[in-house]
Amino acid sequence: MTRVSVWLNTISSQCTDTSNVPQVQYNFVPLNELDAVEPGQTCDVLGVITHNGELSEIVSKATGKPVPKRELTIADSSGMSVRVTLWGKTAENFRTDEEQPIIAFKGVKVGDFGGRSLSMHSGSTMSLNLEIDEAFALKGWYEAEGNKSNFKSYSNAGMGGGGGGQGGGPANSTLEDRKTVVEVKEEKLGSNDEKADWFTMKAV
């Protein structure tokens, strides 16, 4: 038996020219134009995180297993804000050292719950503080004047059919009284025999 040894000479050098490295291409939709995007379609958005929600869970109807979720609220210079839901490991691993960083989403799904909402899925990506012109411009605007703005929220606008005062409910029912099915179950509304719980719901 003959043993053959082969010696390979390898030379490595640092690549300083990154001009040919493929970059993610974004086609950002201003948040106040999300109404023009059909529910179920995907889009790219850029915003400043104005609220970073706590990690929570919902039970998947398909598997019966708990699924981690986290809800962010982002806003932009159009004066609009929108809720973005992160799921699974993305929700669990989300971290930021800044209170209100700039975040870019690629391919988030548009929903029509509460007017418009956004949700990440398996084909979505997100990036914090991208070094692109749009992100620099948004950060500059927010630091100069945006942080003093009162943003209009999709969750408080464009939600017809409130139902306040109808069906025996309280006459002063407001948009803030709206609940999702999950929230009704988690809060165990209607389970108290001594008092009634009132809420409104919009469902399709």
N, C-alpha and C positions, 0 to 999 in steps of 0.2 A: 504494500500500500504506500503510495507516494503522496506526501502532503505538499500542496502548492500554496505559497503565500503571495498575495497580491497587495502591493502598496499603492495607494492612490494619493496623489498630491492635490490638496484643495486650497484654493486661494479665495478669500472672501474680501469684499470691500464695501464700504458704506455707500448707500445710494442717497445722494443729497437732492437729486432732482425728482420731485413728486408731481410734476406737472402732468404726467401721463397716468397717474393713479386714478382709477374711476371714482367719481364723487357721486353721492346720492343727490339726485335731482328732485327738487321740491316744486310743487305748484300750489302755493299757499292760497287758501280761501279765507278772506276776512271773516271774522266771526259773525258780523252782521249780515252776511250773505249766505249763511247756512240754510236759510229757508228755501233757497233756490236749488239745494242739493236734495235729490230724492231720497227718502228713507231707505236704508239698505245699501246705498251706494257708499263708496269710500272717498276720502279726500285728505289733503294735507293741511294742517293748521299750525300756526305759530302763536304762542301766547306767553304771558307772564303768569306764574302760578300764584293766585291770590288766596287759595285755600288748599291745604294738604290734609285730606281726611284720614281718620284712623283706619287701620286694617280691620276688616270685618269678614264675615263669611255668609254665604247663602248655600242652600242645599240644591244641588243640581237635580232637575226633574228627570234627566236622562239616566243618571247613574245613582242617584240617591245619596251621593257623597257631598261633603262640604267643599265649597270652592272659595278660596280667599279672594277678596275684592277690596279695592281702595278707590275712593272717588276724589279726584282733583277738580278744582275750579280754575279755569284759565280765562284771561281777558286780553284784549288787544286795543289798539288805538282807535278802533271803530266805536268804542264805547260799550261793547257788548261782552258778556261773559257766558261761559257754557260749562257744563259738567262733563268730565271725561272719566270713564271708568276703566281701571286697570284690573286684570284678572290673574289668578294663579301665582306663579313664581314672580311674575313681573310686579304684581301688587305687593308680594312679600318682600322682595328685594329692593323696592324703590327707596332711595335715600337721597337727601340733598342737604348740604351744609348751609345753604343760603335760605333765607326766609321766602324770598320771592324771585326765584331764578327764571330765566327764559327757557322755554321748552318747545321743541319741535316734534310734531307727530307726522309720521308718514303712513298713509293708508288706514286711517281710523274709520270705523263704520258709523254712519249717521243714523240716529234713531229719532223717532218723533214723539217720544214720551216727554211731556211737558214742553211742547213746542219743538225743540231740538236738543239732542244730547249726543255725545260721542262715546265710542267704546272701542278699546283695543281688541284685536283678535290675533290669530296665529300669524297673519301676514303683516301685522303692523310693527312699526319700529318707533322709538322715541329717543331723542337726544337732548341733553341739557347744555345750554350755553354754547351753541354752535358758533363757530367763527365765520359767520356769513353776514353780508351787509344787512339783510332784513332783521337779523337778531340784534345786531349792534344798534340799528335804528330804533327798534322797539325798546331796548334797554334804556337808551338815552331819553326817549320820550317818557318812559315810565318814571325814571328818576327825576326828570325835570317837572313833569306835571301830572302824569298818569296816576301816581300814587295818591293824588288828592281827588281822583274822579269817583263818582258814584256810577258804577257800571250797571247797565240794564241786563237783567238775567232772563234767559229763556224759560227758566222754571217759574218765573213770576209774570210772564207775558205771553200772549198768543195762545192761552189755554182756554178755549171757549167751553161753555157748558158747565159752569162752576156748580150749579145746583144749590146755591145757598138759599135756605128757607124753603126748599122743596122737599116733598116726601116726609114731612114731619121733622126735618132738621132745623137747627137754629137759624134764625133770620140773619144773624151776623156771621155766618160761615164765610170764610175767606179762602184765598188761594193757599194760604199757609196750612189750612186744614186738610189739604189733599194728602192722600196716603197711597202707597203702592200695596199690592197684595202681601208682599213680603213684610212690609212694615206693620200691617194690620195683624199678621200672625205673630210677629216678634213681640209686639206690644200687647198682645192678647186682648185686643179691643173687642168689646161685646161679651166678654166672659164674666163680667161682674153683674150679679143678679140685682144689686142694690141701686145701680145707676146705669144710665145709658151712655154710650160713647158715640159721638157724632164725627163723621168725616165724609169727605167727598172723594169720588174716584172717577178717573177717566180711563176707559179700557177699550180695546179693539178686539 
